[in-house]
Amino acid sequence: MTGFVTRRIVPDNSKGVVVAYKITSKCITCGTCKDECPVEAISEGKPYKIDDSKCIDCGSCASVCPVEAIEAP
């Protein structure tokens, strides 16, 4: 299937929560992912951050990132 991001969830041992996507240090803080997020789960920073409590794991952010800085662990 084209245009879909595979959802893989793993435990994040540093916080004890489950996360699906992570914004890596490759982030260039362009804001494209933040603008695309339908539930406003992404906040500005270096790198930007995804709020696990708001994220619905839709993959929209990963699909629009121009430098592929958003990864499913």
PyMOL Python script that loads the backbone (N, CA, C, O; Angstrom):
from pymol import cmd

cmd.read_pdbstr("""\
ATOM      1  N   MET A   1       0.849  -1.184   0.000  1.00  0.00           N
ATOM      2  CA  MET A   1       0.000   0.000   0.000  1.00  0.00           C
ATOM      3  C   MET A   1       0.884   1.233   0.000  1.00  0.00           C
ATOM      4  O   MET A   1       1.801   1.331   0.815  1.00  0.00           O
ATOM      5  N   THR A   2       0.640   2.129  -0.853  1.00  0.00           N
ATOM      6  CA  THR A   2       1.426   3.332  -0.964  1.00  0.00           C
ATOM      7  C   THR A   2       0.811   4.449  -0.135  1.00  0.00           C
ATOM      8  O   THR A   2      -0.411   4.561  -0.041  1.00  0.00           O
ATOM      9  N   GLY A   3       1.668   5.281   0.471  1.00  0.00           N
ATOM     10  CA  GLY A   3       1.198   6.426   1.218  1.00  0.00           C
ATOM     11  C   GLY A   3       0.857   6.149   2.676  1.00  0.00           C
ATOM     12  O   GLY A   3       0.370   7.038   3.375  1.00  0.00           O
ATOM     13  N   PHE A   4       1.107   4.931   3.144  1.00  0.00           N
ATOM     14  CA  PHE A   4       0.819   4.612   4.531  1.00  0.00           C
ATOM     15  C   PHE A   4       2.118   4.354   5.272  1.00  0.00           C
ATOM     16  O   PHE A   4       3.068   3.812   4.707  1.00  0.00           O
ATOM     17  N   VAL A   5       2.156   4.745   6.540  1.00  0.00           N
ATOM     18  CA  VAL A   5       3.306   4.501   7.386  1.00  0.00           C
ATOM     19  C   VAL A   5       2.958   3.330   8.289  1.00  0.00           C
ATOM     20  O   VAL A   5       1.906   3.335   8.928  1.00  0.00           O
ATOM     21  N   THR A   6       3.815   2.341   8.350  1.00  0.00           N
ATOM     22  CA  THR A   6       3.580   1.193   9.208  1.00  0.00           C
ATOM     23  C   THR A   6       3.747   1.601  10.657  1.00  0.00           C
ATOM     24  O   THR A   6       4.731   2.248  11.018  1.00  0.00           O
ATOM     25  N   ARG A   7       2.797   1.228  11.479  1.00  0.00           N
ATOM     26  CA  ARG A   7       2.829   1.579  12.889  1.00  0.00           C
ATOM     27  C   ARG A   7       3.473   0.454  13.677  1.00  0.00           C
ATOM     28  O   ARG A   7       2.990  -0.679  13.686  1.00  0.00           O
ATOM     29  N   ARG A   8       4.571   0.786  14.337  1.00  0.00           N
ATOM     30  CA  ARG A   8       5.244  -0.174  15.206  1.00  0.00           C
ATOM     31  C   ARG A   8       5.402   0.476  16.577  1.00  0.00           C
ATOM     32  O   ARG A   8       5.986   1.554  16.683  1.00  0.00           O
ATOM     33  N   ILE A   9       4.897  -0.155  17.610  1.00  0.00           N
ATOM     34  CA  ILE A   9       4.963   0.423  18.944  1.00  0.00           C
ATOM     35  C   ILE A   9       5.919  -0.393  19.805  1.00  0.00           C
ATOM     36  O   ILE A   9       5.851  -1.621  19.855  1.00  0.00           O
ATOM     37  N   VAL A  10       6.810   0.324  20.478  1.00  0.00           N
ATOM     38  CA  VAL A  10       7.751  -0.319  21.390  1.00  0.00           C
ATOM     39  C   VAL A  10       7.783   0.459  22.693  1.00  0.00           C
ATOM     40  O   VAL A  10       7.458   1.646  22.709  1.00  0.00           O
ATOM     41  N   PRO A  11       8.171  -0.187  23.788  1.00  0.00           N
ATOM     42  CA  PRO A  11       8.259   0.552  25.045  1.00  0.00           C
ATOM     43  C   PRO A  11       9.445   1.505  25.028  1.00  0.00           C
ATOM     44  O   PRO A  11      10.522   1.158  24.541  1.00  0.00           O
ATOM     45  N   ASP A  12       9.249   2.688  25.552  1.00  0.00           N
ATOM     46  CA  ASP A  12      10.319   3.668  25.688  1.00  0.00           C
ATOM     47  C   ASP A  12      10.769   3.589  27.139  1.00  0.00           C
ATOM     48  O   ASP A  12      10.116   4.145  28.021  1.00  0.00           O
ATOM     49  N   ASN A  13      11.862   2.914  27.390  1.00  0.00           N
ATOM     50  CA  ASN A  13      12.300   2.639  28.746  1.00  0.00           C
ATOM     51  C   ASN A  13      12.649   3.887  29.540  1.00  0.00           C
ATOM     52  O   ASN A  13      12.594   3.854  30.770  1.00  0.00           O
ATOM     53  N   SER A  14      13.004   4.978  28.893  1.00  0.00           N
ATOM     54  CA  SER A  14      13.376   6.185  29.624  1.00  0.00           C
ATOM     55  C   SER A  14      12.182   6.843  30.303  1.00  0.00           C
ATOM     56  O   SER A  14      12.348   7.522  31.316  1.00  0.00           O
ATOM     57  N   LYS A  15      10.972   6.652  29.759  1.00  0.00           N
ATOM     58  CA  LYS A  15       9.782   7.280  30.324  1.00  0.00           C
ATOM     59  C   LYS A  15       8.770   6.262  30.835  1.00  0.00           C
ATOM     60  O   LYS A  15       7.848   6.619  31.567  1.00  0.00           O
ATOM     61  N   GLY A  16       8.933   5.013  30.461  1.00  0.00           N
ATOM     62  CA  GLY A  16       7.984   3.999  30.868  1.00  0.00           C
ATOM     63  C   GLY A  16       6.651   4.103  30.156  1.00  0.00           C
ATOM     64  O   GLY A  16       5.633   3.644  30.675  1.00  0.00           O
ATOM     65  N   VAL A  17       6.643   4.704  28.969  1.00  0.00           N
ATOM     66  CA  VAL A  17       5.420   4.832  28.182  1.00  0.00           C
ATOM     67  C   VAL A  17       5.616   4.191  26.823  1.00  0.00           C
ATOM     68  O   VAL A  17       6.739   3.857  26.443  1.00  0.00           O
ATOM     69  N   VAL A  18       4.540   4.019  26.099  1.00  0.00           N
ATOM     70  CA  VAL A  18       4.621   3.449  24.763  1.00  0.00           C
ATOM     71  C   VAL A  18       4.587   4.580  23.746  1.00  0.00           C
ATOM     72  O   VAL A  18       3.734   5.464  23.822  1.00  0.00           O
ATOM     73  N   VAL A  19       5.506   4.552  22.803  1.00  0.00           N
ATOM     74  CA  VAL A  19       5.556   5.577  21.768  1.00  0.00           C
ATOM     75  C   VAL A  19       5.550   4.921  20.395  1.00  0.00           C
ATOM     76  O   VAL A  19       6.045   3.807  20.227  1.00  0.00           O
ATOM     77  N   ALA A  20       4.998   5.602  19.439  1.00  0.00           N
ATOM     78  CA  ALA A  20       4.980   5.070  18.088  1.00  0.00           C
ATOM     79  C   ALA A  20       5.970   5.804  17.189  1.00  0.00           C
ATOM     80  O   ALA A  20       6.675   5.164  16.408  1.00  0.00           O
ATOM     81  N   TYR A  21       6.038   7.102  17.280  1.00  0.00           N
ATOM     82  CA  TYR A  21       6.921   7.890  16.431  1.00  0.00           C
ATOM     83  C   TYR A  21       7.849   8.731  17.280  1.00  0.00           C
ATOM     84  O   TYR A  21       7.497   9.138  18.387  1.00  0.00           O
ATOM     85  N   LYS A  22       9.032   8.987  16.760  1.00  0.00           N
ATOM     86  CA  LYS A  22      10.016   9.805  17.457  1.00  0.00           C
ATOM     87  C   LYS A  22      10.652  10.748  16.457  1.00  0.00           C
ATOM     88  O   LYS A  22      10.985  10.351  15.340  1.00  0.00           O
ATOM     89  N   ILE A  23      10.819  11.991  16.857  1.00  0.00           N
ATOM     90  CA  ILE A  23      11.517  12.964  16.022  1.00  0.00           C
ATOM     91  C   ILE A  23      12.980  12.929  16.423  1.00  0.00           C
ATOM     92  O   ILE A  23      13.324  13.167  17.581  1.00  0.00           O
ATOM     93  N   THR A  24      13.831  12.635  15.468  1.00  0.00           N
ATOM     94  CA  THR A  24      15.260  12.455  15.742  1.00  0.00           C
ATOM     95  C   THR A  24      16.028  13.771  15.624  1.00  0.00           C
ATOM     96  O   THR A  24      15.470  14.822  15.310  1.00  0.00           O
ATOM     97  N   SER A  25      17.310  13.669  15.885  1.00  0.00           N
ATOM     98  CA  SER A  25      18.185  14.847  15.813  1.00  0.00           C
ATOM     99  C   SER A  25      18.365  15.360  14.388  1.00  0.00           C
ATOM    100  O   SER A  25      18.942  16.428  14.187  1.00  0.00           O
ATOM    101  N   LYS A  26      17.879  14.612  13.394  1.00  0.00           N
ATOM    102  CA  LYS A  26      17.940  15.079  11.997  1.00  0.00           C
ATOM    103  C   LYS A  26      16.950  16.222  11.747  1.00  0.00           C
ATOM    104  O   LYS A  26      16.994  16.863  10.696  1.00  0.00           O
ATOM    105  N   CYS A  27      16.060  16.477  12.710  1.00  0.00           N
ATOM    106  CA  CYS A  27      15.038  17.524  12.575  1.00  0.00           C
ATOM    107  C   CYS A  27      15.683  18.881  12.281  1.00  0.00           C
ATOM    108  O   CYS A  27      16.632  19.290  12.950  1.00  0.00           O
ATOM    109  N   ILE A  28      15.150  19.568  11.267  1.00  0.00           N
ATOM    110  CA  ILE A  28      15.661  20.887  10.894  1.00  0.00           C
ATOM    111  C   ILE A  28      14.715  21.998  11.350  1.00  0.00           C
ATOM    112  O   ILE A  28      14.854  23.144  10.922  1.00  0.00           O
ATOM    113  N   THR A  29      13.772  21.672  12.200  1.00  0.00           N
ATOM    114  CA  THR A  29      12.794  22.602  12.782  1.00  0.00           C
ATOM    115  C   THR A  29      12.063  23.443  11.732  1.00  0.00           C
ATOM    116  O   THR A  29      11.892  24.650  11.903  1.00  0.00           O
ATOM    117  N   CYS A  30      11.637  22.801  10.657  1.00  0.00           N
ATOM    118  CA  CYS A  30      10.947  23.520   9.580  1.00  0.00           C
ATOM    119  C   CYS A  30       9.464  23.739   9.888  1.00  0.00           C
ATOM    120  O   CYS A  30       8.843  24.650   9.340  1.00  0.00           O
ATOM    121  N   GLY A  31       8.895  22.899  10.769  1.00  0.00           N
ATOM    122  CA  GLY A  31       7.493  23.053  11.148  1.00  0.00           C
ATOM    123  C   GLY A  31       6.498  22.316  10.275  1.00  0.00           C
ATOM    124  O   GLY A  31       5.294  22.375  10.528  1.00  0.00           O
ATOM    125  N   THR A  32       6.973  21.629   9.259  1.00  0.00           N
ATOM    126  CA  THR A  32       6.063  20.919   8.359  1.00  0.00           C
ATOM    127  C   THR A  32       5.249  19.872   9.105  1.00  0.00           C
ATOM    128  O   THR A  32       4.043  19.755   8.885  1.00  0.00           O
ATOM    129  N   CYS A  33       5.885  19.118   9.973  1.00  0.00           N
ATOM    130  CA  CYS A  33       5.186  18.071  10.725  1.00  0.00           C
ATOM    131  C   CYS A  33       4.144  18.671  11.666  1.00  0.00           C
ATOM    132  O   CYS A  33       3.038  18.146  11.791  1.00  0.00           O
ATOM    133  N   LYS A  34       4.497  19.755  12.316  1.00  0.00           N
ATOM    134  CA  LYS A  34       3.586  20.413  13.254  1.00  0.00           C
ATOM    135  C   LYS A  34       2.335  20.887  12.532  1.00  0.00           C
ATOM    136  O   LYS A  34       1.223  20.722  13.035  1.00  0.00           O
ATOM    137  N   ASP A  35       2.510  21.471  11.364  1.00  0.00           N
ATOM    138  CA  ASP A  35       1.372  21.958  10.581  1.00  0.00           C
ATOM    139  C   ASP A  35       0.489  20.819  10.088  1.00  0.00           C
ATOM    140  O   ASP A  35      -0.716  21.007   9.919  1.00  0.00           O
ATOM    141  N   GLU A  36       1.059  19.650   9.857  1.00  0.00           N
ATOM    142  CA  GLU A  36       0.323  18.515   9.315  1.00  0.00           C
ATOM    143  C   GLU A  36      -0.438  17.719  10.379  1.00  0.00           C
ATOM    144  O   GLU A  36      -1.417  17.046  10.059  1.00  0.00           O
ATOM    145  N   CYS A  37      -0.008  17.786  11.619  1.00  0.00           N
ATOM    146  CA  CYS A  37      -0.597  16.972  12.692  1.00  0.00           C
ATOM    147  C   CYS A  37      -2.056  17.368  12.950  1.00  0.00           C
ATOM    148  O   CYS A  37      -2.332  18.519  13.290  1.00  0.00           O
ATOM    149  N   PRO A  38      -3.001  16.413  12.788  1.00  0.00           N
ATOM    150  CA  PRO A  38      -4.416  16.739  12.940  1.00  0.00           C
ATOM    151  C   PRO A  38      -4.864  16.934  14.386  1.00  0.00           C
ATOM    152  O   PRO A  38      -5.955  17.448  14.631  1.00  0.00           O
ATOM    153  N   VAL A  39      -4.028  16.526  15.349  1.00  0.00           N
ATOM    154  CA  VAL A  39      -4.421  16.648  16.754  1.00  0.00           C
ATOM    155  C   VAL A  39      -3.476  17.544  17.555  1.00  0.00           C
ATOM    156  O   VAL A  39      -3.519  17.550  18.785  1.00  0.00           O
ATOM    157  N   GLU A  40      -2.628  18.296  16.862  1.00  0.00           N
ATOM    158  CA  GLU A  40      -1.693  19.240  17.476  1.00  0.00           C
ATOM    159  C   GLU A  40      -0.834  18.591  18.560  1.00  0.00           C
ATOM    160  O   GLU A  40      -0.671  19.139  19.650  1.00  0.00           O
ATOM    161  N   ALA A  41      -0.287  17.413  18.243  1.00  0.00           N
ATOM    162  CA  ALA A  41       0.537  16.670  19.198  1.00  0.00           C
ATOM    163  C   ALA A  41       2.015  17.022  19.115  1.00  0.00           C
ATOM    164  O   ALA A  41       2.818  16.494  19.884  1.00  0.00           O
ATOM    165  N   ILE A  42       2.386  17.906  18.194  1.00  0.00           N
ATOM    166  CA  ILE A  42       3.799  18.237  17.997  1.00  0.00           C
ATOM    167  C   ILE A  42       4.065  19.658  18.457  1.00  0.00           C
ATOM    168  O   ILE A  42       3.355  20.593  18.086  1.00  0.00           O
ATOM    169  N   SER A  43       5.110  19.805  19.279  1.00  0.00           N
ATOM    170  CA  SER A  43       5.469  21.132  19.772  1.00  0.00           C
ATOM    171  C   SER A  43       6.868  21.513  19.300  1.00  0.00           C
ATOM    172  O   SER A  43       7.703  20.656  19.009  1.00  0.00           O
ATOM    173  N   GLU A  44       7.098  22.803  19.233  1.00  0.00           N
ATOM    174  CA  GLU A  44       8.375  23.315  18.757  1.00  0.00           C
ATOM    175  C   GLU A  44       9.491  23.025  19.750  1.00  0.00           C
ATOM    176  O   GLU A  44       9.260  22.903  20.953  1.00  0.00           O
ATOM    177  N   GLY A  45      10.673  22.922  19.234  1.00  0.00           N
ATOM    178  CA  GLY A  45      11.868  22.678  20.018  1.00  0.00           C
ATOM    179  C   GLY A  45      12.976  22.263  19.079  1.00  0.00           C
ATOM    180  O   GLY A  45      12.784  22.272  17.863  1.00  0.00           O
ATOM    181  N   LYS A  46      14.110  21.906  19.600  1.00  0.00           N
ATOM    182  CA  LYS A  46      15.212  21.416  18.773  1.00  0.00           C
ATOM    183  C   LYS A  46      15.656  20.081  19.314  1.00  0.00           C
ATOM    184  O   LYS A  46      16.480  20.069  20.229  1.00  0.00           O
ATOM    185  N   PRO A  47      15.183  18.967  18.829  1.00  0.00           N
ATOM    186  CA  PRO A  47      14.198  18.858  17.748  1.00  0.00           C
ATOM    187  C   PRO A  47      12.778  19.060  18.269  1.00  0.00           C
ATOM    188  O   PRO A  47      12.550  19.151  19.475  1.00  0.00           O
ATOM    189  N   TYR A  48      11.834  19.128  17.338  1.00  0.00           N
ATOM    190  CA  TYR A  48      10.428  19.191  17.715  1.00  0.00           C
ATOM    191  C   TYR A  48      10.105  17.940  18.540  1.00  0.00           C
ATOM    192  O   TYR A  48      10.836  16.951  18.482  1.00  0.00           O
ATOM    193  N   LYS A  49       9.013  17.987  19.304  1.00  0.00           N
ATOM    194  CA  LYS A  49       8.652  16.857  20.157  1.00  0.00           C
ATOM    195  C   LYS A  49       7.213  16.413  19.903  1.00  0.00           C
ATOM    196  O   LYS A  49       6.344  17.233  19.608  1.00  0.00           O
ATOM    197  N   ILE A  50       6.973  15.110  20.021  1.00  0.00           N
ATOM    198  CA  ILE A  50       5.636  14.548  19.868  1.00  0.00           C
ATOM    199  C   ILE A  50       5.095  14.218  21.255  1.00  0.00           C
ATOM    200  O   ILE A  50       5.738  13.499  22.021  1.00  0.00           O
ATOM    201  N   ASP A  51       3.924  14.738  21.576  1.00  0.00           N
ATOM    202  CA  ASP A  51       3.260  14.457  22.843  1.00  0.00           C
ATOM    203  C   ASP A  51       2.538  13.120  22.731  1.00  0.00           C
ATOM    204  O   ASP A  51       1.531  13.008  22.033  1.00  0.00           O
ATOM    205  N   ASP A  52       3.055  12.113  23.419  1.00  0.00           N
ATOM    206  CA  ASP A  52       2.499  10.761  23.338  1.00  0.00           C
ATOM    207  C   ASP A  52       1.045  10.692  23.776  1.00  0.00           C
ATOM    208  O   ASP A  52       0.295   9.840  23.299  1.00  0.00           O
ATOM    209  N   SER A  53       0.640  11.573  24.675  1.00  0.00           N
ATOM    210  CA  SER A  53      -0.744  11.531  25.163  1.00  0.00           C
ATOM    211  C   SER A  53      -1.738  12.075  24.147  1.00  0.00           C
ATOM    212  O   SER A  53      -2.935  11.807  24.250  1.00  0.00           O
ATOM    213  N   LYS A  54      -1.259  12.835  23.172  1.00  0.00           N
ATOM    214  CA  LYS A  54      -2.132  13.401  22.137  1.00  0.00           C
ATOM    215  C   LYS A  54      -2.038  12.664  20.804  1.00  0.00           C
ATOM    216  O   LYS A  54      -2.997  12.640  20.034  1.00  0.00           O
ATOM    217  N   CYS A  55      -0.886  12.067  20.537  1.00  0.00           N
ATOM    218  CA  CYS A  55      -0.625  11.414  19.248  1.00  0.00           C
ATOM    219  C   CYS A  55      -1.608  10.271  19.000  1.00  0.00           C
ATOM    220  O   CYS A  55      -1.851   9.444  19.879  1.00  0.00           O
ATOM    221  N   ILE A  56      -2.167  10.237  17.791  1.00  0.00           N
ATOM    222  CA  ILE A  56      -3.105   9.173  17.409  1.00  0.00           C
ATOM    223  C   ILE A  56      -2.449   8.180  16.440  1.00  0.00           C
ATOM    224  O   ILE A  56      -3.127   7.340  15.849  1.00  0.00           O
ATOM    225  N   ASP A  57      -1.144   8.283  16.286  1.00  0.00           N
ATOM    226  CA  ASP A  57      -0.369   7.354  15.457  1.00  0.00           C
ATOM    227  C   ASP A  57      -0.837   7.287  14.010  1.00  0.00           C
ATOM    228  O   ASP A  57      -0.856   6.212  13.411  1.00  0.00           O
ATOM    229  N   CYS A  58      -1.211   8.418  13.451  1.00  0.00           N
ATOM    230  CA  CYS A  58      -1.711   8.424  12.072  1.00  0.00           C
ATOM    231  C   CYS A  58      -0.584   8.405  11.049  1.00  0.00           C
ATOM    232  O   CYS A  58      -0.799   7.989   9.911  1.00  0.00           O
ATOM    233  N   GLY A  59       0.613   8.847  11.429  1.00  0.00           N
ATOM    234  CA  GLY A  59       1.748   8.845  10.513  1.00  0.00           C
ATOM    235  C   GLY A  59       1.834  10.041   9.591  1.00  0.00           C
ATOM    236  O   GLY A  59       2.723  10.105   8.741  1.00  0.00           O
ATOM    237  N   SER A  60       0.924  10.991   9.745  1.00  0.00           N
ATOM    238  CA  SER A  60       0.945  12.180   8.874  1.00  0.00           C
ATOM    239  C   SER A  60       2.257  12.936   8.986  1.00  0.00           C
ATOM    240  O   SER A  60       2.789  13.406   7.981  1.00  0.00           O
ATOM    241  N   CYS A  61       2.773  13.054  10.175  1.00  0.00           N
ATOM    242  CA  CYS A  61       4.012  13.798  10.389  1.00  0.00           C
ATOM    243  C   CYS A  61       5.181  13.150   9.655  1.00  0.00           C
ATOM    244  O   CYS A  61       5.955  13.833   8.985  1.00  0.00           O
ATOM    245  N   ALA A  62       5.307  11.844   9.781  1.00  0.00           N
ATOM    246  CA  ALA A  62       6.410  11.123   9.143  1.00  0.00           C
ATOM    247  C   ALA A  62       6.335  11.197   7.628  1.00  0.00           C
ATOM    248  O   ALA A  62       7.361  11.244   6.948  1.00  0.00           O
ATOM    249  N   SER A  63       5.123  11.208   7.104  1.00  0.00           N
ATOM    250  CA  SER A  63       4.989  11.204   5.651  1.00  0.00           C
ATOM    251  C   SER A  63       5.331  12.544   5.004  1.00  0.00           C
ATOM    252  O   SER A  63       5.600  12.586   3.803  1.00  0.00           O
ATOM    253  N   VAL A  64       5.328  13.640   5.767  1.00  0.00           N
ATOM    254  CA  VAL A  64       5.628  14.951   5.176  1.00  0.00           C
ATOM    255  C   VAL A  64       6.997  15.502   5.548  1.00  0.00           C
ATOM    256  O   VAL A  64       7.402  16.540   5.024  1.00  0.00           O
ATOM    257  N   CYS A  65       7.709  14.839   6.430  1.00  0.00           N
ATOM    258  CA  CYS A  65       9.010  15.354   6.864  1.00  0.00           C
ATOM    259  C   CYS A  65       9.996  15.365   5.690  1.00  0.00           C
ATOM    260  O   CYS A  65      10.253  14.319   5.094  1.00  0.00           O
ATOM    261  N   PRO A  66      10.550  16.539   5.354  1.00  0.00           N
ATOM    262  CA  PRO A  66      11.435  16.634   4.188  1.00  0.00           C
ATOM    263  C   PRO A  66      12.801  15.988   4.386  1.00  0.00           C
ATOM    264  O   PRO A  66      13.501  15.721   3.409  1.00  0.00           O
ATOM    265  N   VAL A  67      13.195  15.730   5.644  1.00  0.00           N
ATOM    266  CA  VAL A  67      14.504  15.125   5.894  1.00  0.00           C
ATOM    267  C   VAL A  67      14.397  13.762   6.569  1.00  0.00           C
ATOM    268  O   VAL A  67      15.391  13.229   7.061  1.00  0.00           O
ATOM    269  N   GLU A  68      13.190  13.199   6.592  1.00  0.00           N
ATOM    270  CA  GLU A  68      12.937  11.889   7.190  1.00  0.00           C
ATOM    271  C   GLU A  68      13.461  11.794   8.622  1.00  0.00           C
ATOM    272  O   GLU A  68      14.118  10.824   8.999  1.00  0.00           O
ATOM    273  N   ALA A  69      13.153  12.825   9.408  1.00  0.00           N
ATOM    274  CA  ALA A  69      13.614  12.874  10.799  1.00  0.00           C
ATOM    275  C   ALA A  69      12.650  12.196  11.765  1.00  0.00           C
ATOM    276  O   ALA A  69      12.951  12.068  12.951  1.00  0.00           O
ATOM    277  N   ILE A  70      11.498  11.763  11.271  1.00  0.00           N
ATOM    278  CA  ILE A  70      10.510  11.131  12.147  1.00  0.00           C
ATOM    279  C   ILE A  70      10.502   9.646  11.849  1.00  0.00           C
ATOM    280  O   ILE A  70      10.256   9.210  10.725  1.00  0.00           O
ATOM    281  N   GLU A  71      10.780   8.882  12.900  1.00  0.00           N
ATOM    282  CA  GLU A  71      10.918   7.445  12.725  1.00  0.00           C
ATOM    283  C   GLU A  71       9.966   6.687  13.630  1.00  0.00           C
ATOM    284  O   GLU A  71       9.645   7.129  14.733  1.00  0.00           O
ATOM    285  N   ALA A  72       9.523   5.543  13.145  1.00  0.00           N
ATOM    286  CA  ALA A  72       8.781   4.593  13.972  1.00  0.00           C
ATOM    287  C   ALA A  72       9.812   3.640  14.545  1.00  0.00           C
ATOM    288  O   ALA A  72      10.468   2.913  13.799  1.00  0.00           O
ATOM    289  N   PRO A  73       9.962   3.635  15.860  1.00  0.00           N
ATOM    290  CA  PRO A  73      11.034   2.804  16.462  1.00  0.00           C
ATOM    291  C   PRO A  73      10.795   1.315  16.288  1.00  0.00           C
ATOM    292  O   PRO A  73      11.604   0.504  16.738  1.00  0.00           O
TER     293      PRO A  73
END
""", "prot")
cmd.dss("prot")
cmd.show_as("cartoon", "prot")
cmd.util.cbc("prot")
cmd.orient("prot")
